[in-house]
Amino acid sequence: MPIERNISPQPPEEGEKLRITPPPKSATGIPSVLKSLGYALEEMGPVRAAQSLLAANQKDGFDCPSCAWPDPEGHRHMAEFCENGAKAIASEATTKRVTPEFFKQWSVSALSKQSDLWLNEQGRLTQPMLLREGADHYERIGWRDAFQMIGQELKGLASPDEAIFYTSGRTSNEAAFLYQLFVRMYGTNNLPDCSNMCHESSGYGLRETIGVGKSTVTLEELENTDCIFVIGQNPGTNHPRMLGSLQTAVNRGATIVSINPLPEVGLQRFKHPQQILSVLGSGTALAKLLLQVRINGDVAVLKGIMKLLVEADALDHQFIQEHTSGYEEFATALAQTSWDEILKESGVSRAKIAEAAEIVKKSKNMIICWAMGLTQHKNAVENVRELVNLLLLRGNIGRQNAGVCCVRGHSNVQGDRTMGIWEKMDQGFMERLGQEFHFDPPRKHGYNTVESIKAMHDGTAKVFIALGGNFLSATPDTVYTAQAMQKCRLTVQISTKLNRSHLVTGNTALILPCLGRTEVDGQESGPQFVTVENSMGVVSASTGPLQPASEELMSEPAIVAGIAASTLGGKIPWQKLMGDYDSIREHISHVVAGFEDFNRKVRTPGGFRLDNPASRRVFGTESGKANFTVNPIRPIPLSTGEFIMMTIRSHDQFNTTVYGNDDRYRGIRGGRRVVFLNREDLLDAGLIAEQRVDLISTFGGEERIAERFTIVPYDIPRRCAATYFPETNVLVPLDSFADKSGTPTSKSVVIRLRASAN
């Protein structure tokens, strides 16, 4: 199907000249401070910058709209933010505006030819906008008319299952709860979200093994443990404030082991920007050991470590006997795994694996942290289950300063799931929801993200509504996804800033601009606050200090209530709920486990932590115990000339939002269309540094191409490649996803290279 309106679904090639420089020897420090301040001043000006940044992550301020790393429970620094948090705040609180006049000047077709960086730099959306069928320019529309249009379209569908309701991780608990309530009262569980594309595999793996799909540790425990494994994660770019906690842990005697295909500078050496001696000196060495594993060689290297622990009898036998099941099957399978297979598939030497095992043996307590490097593979659930096996061997689940640390990406992605944003919520939640609001919620599971794209593409789904996010750029198989969205009758984007999903639309499209996390939320009963849940299960309040970017902005809860009222009528007092968020939280306290007396508890400075039974060795599994599991090594076969590619972020982006074209931690300046390859692979393939190549993936007999990427020689394992998303999401097959969780395999894409035409 051709792309209509002459729309470009993929980011265009940058016009700047790419420069490749040696990566720095340490993370943050003075360059980070200067970059943060420079971006903040450019976007906000000095007064607005101070007003917003000094309120970020404070107990009486707002939660950073970037990552979900937790805040300290006790004392907080005056500047409790990192470089990428400062970028996210400045990007949202910018003084630049996208007005109706902007859309008169720019056609949708012309906008689609601009880069993602350019789109983000235009500023905040200010009024609701409508793209009529056949038109190439958005035009202004009133809120009432917009809500009526959505309501009429939804009421006109043959079945509620013909609509898709997506949610991003920025959405507050209050908005998420209202959203899922509306969707389920409407009659469907089609509630895909960004968790489907990131930590869904973590949830499945953890629920199967310890009975709860969340981290079991606190920030204080991380800073006081003996050993930290950081697997498939780049904290220096994706969760920079984590480096401060790792530094604290090292200074208190912890040993850090990094398992990752790339030697990320953030885990090598860290200069804390708020510590003068650290900034002026050489900083703190963080990871004592790097196991530079082949892409998706994590199960293999973990098996090597565990074989050595079992052979040395360095196990907690009492814990295994009293609190676990499945050990004998696990031990038998482990014994049958050969060292030849472990070394071949991991790409790590036996000496390095032995060094890691020795660190584990000498550590009383151990925490494992991980992110998308583990969760976006075909065997992603097994990856997570295998790291739990390692922890169980020495009783490192359910005791102080030990456990799992599933590091979430977006600021409230975990809270959204807690509030019911999932296509297959448990029956207990559904029963309580029905009792609270006197209706029978639908029980049939809805579509996840991949299934939603397919449903839109085959015409089964006809309306798409996104509560935040940039669906097109976040999802796999970009061209296919673009075609799917264009087959919809109506697409609706609830957003703060312009992105590519506003340009690749259904026959008719709406942009509904909402308040940001940094802004005052004034409703009928007065100023409101919202709540969020971080990576370690702490729920806290968030109150923005800035005046809204436009008088016509509405809050996310108000927009959801407006759509619901137009669609469902007066079944629920939507106006009352949007006018006083305490009333929403009162309902949450009756429906969501752990949120009893919500309004009182969340007003405690710093919030409250949700109970995690696994941290008390109460395991909600079928066996009632923590489960050892058998997870085979699963090689990814490569033919001659093929590489296994993983998509990654640059340091100048957060998720799909691009703040600049540099990745200084990897020595990249002025461009994003690069492919990192091993130098020896270049020699074998007859390629040279900075040569332009096309990247080609083939899956299911279909060829996908990303054109004109520059080769960057890099310290990466043989036959492995790394590229930035969303530029290479076009190469990720929609039908290649993790078993059980359905997460797209963005870290396991088999590609080949060919010289670009010019």
JONOR-V146575 format. One record per helix or strand of 3 or more residues. SS is the DSSP state (H for helix, E for strand). FROM is the first residue (numbers start at 1). LEN is the number of residues. If there is no record, write none. Layout:
ss=(SS,SS)
from=(FROM,FROM)
len=(LEN,LEN)
//
This chain:
ss=(H,H,H,H,H,H,H,E,H,H,E,H,H,H,H,E,H,H,E,H,E,H,E,H,H,H,H,H,E,H,H,E,H,H,H,E,H,H,E,H,E,E,E,E,E,H,H,H,H,H,E,H,E,H,E,E,E,H,E)
from=(4,30,46,83,100,108,116,129,143,160,163,173,194,200,219,227,235,241,255,265,269,276,287,298,317,327,339,350,366,372,380,403,413,427,449,463,471,478,490,500,508,521,526,530,538,556,574,581,598,613,642,664,674,679,692,702,720,729,749)
len=(3,15,8,10,6,5,6,3,13,3,5,14,4,11,4,5,4,11,5,3,3,5,5,14,7,10,8,13,5,4,14,4,6,11,9,5,4,9,6,3,7,3,3,4,5,13,6,11,4,4,7,3,4,7,8,12,5,3,7)
//
